[in-house]
Amino acid sequence: MMGVCLGLFVLAWGVVRFFSVGAAIGLCLVAMVIPPAAAVFANKRDPDDDWWNDPRWEDPKWDDPGHDRDRPDHEPRDRP
């Protein structure tokens, strides 16, 4: 998408402006919308993604040394 964006800018001011400045400005406006749209589409959440429902966030012992962060609902293993 970035290649298309850059291509539109180069095409607009390298070629199209000789024929129509309005069309060149229109191409630049279209090119200006592409990067934010690409960021929005690229950062869209996957329907199966449940990062906001991570049980570790509610774990009061999260920062305790030796606490198993991958199993928050279990007590830490005793070390010999």
N, C-alpha and C positions, 0 to 999 in steps of 0.2 A: 504494500500500500504506500510505503514511503517512496518507492521508486516511481509510482504513478504520480504522487504529489510533486516530486521534484521534476518529473517529466512535463507535467502541466505548467509549472512555473517557467521552465526553460522554453517550452513551446510557445507560451503566451508572449514572453518578452523577446524571444529570439526570432519568431516567425510571424505570429498572428498580429502583433502590434503594427506591422507594416500595412496590413489590410484593414484592421478595425481595432481601435484602442478599446472600445466598449467590450468587444469579444475577449480581448486580452485580460481586461479587468474581470470579466465573468469567469474566465478560466482560473484566474488567481483566487477568486472567491470560492470556487469549487475546491481548489487545492488547499485553501485555508481550512476547510471543514474536515478534510480527510484525517489529519492527525488526531484531533479530539475524538472523532468517531472511532478510529482504530483503537484508541486507548479504552474507550467505553466497551467496545465489543471484546477486546482482549481480556478485560478484567471482569467479565460477566461470571457470576457465580454458577458453578455446576450444581444441578438439582440434587445430586447425591452428596454434596459437600456440607458437612455439619460442624465446621470449625467453631461456630458460636456456641455449640452445645457440648463443649469439652468438659468432662467431669473434673478434670484437674484444676480448673479455675476455682472450684468451691472447696478444694482440699486445704484445710488449715495447716497441714504439716508440709506444705509444698517446699518450703525452704529449709526444713530440718535436715541436718547431715545424715546420710544413710537412708533416707526415705526413698522408696522406689517410686519415681515419678511416673512410671508407665503403668503402675497398678495403684491408683490413689485410694481405692476402697479397701486395701489390705494394709495390715501393720507391716512395718519394715522387718526384714529378715534379721534374725539374731546372728551376729558375726562372732565366730569363735575367738 
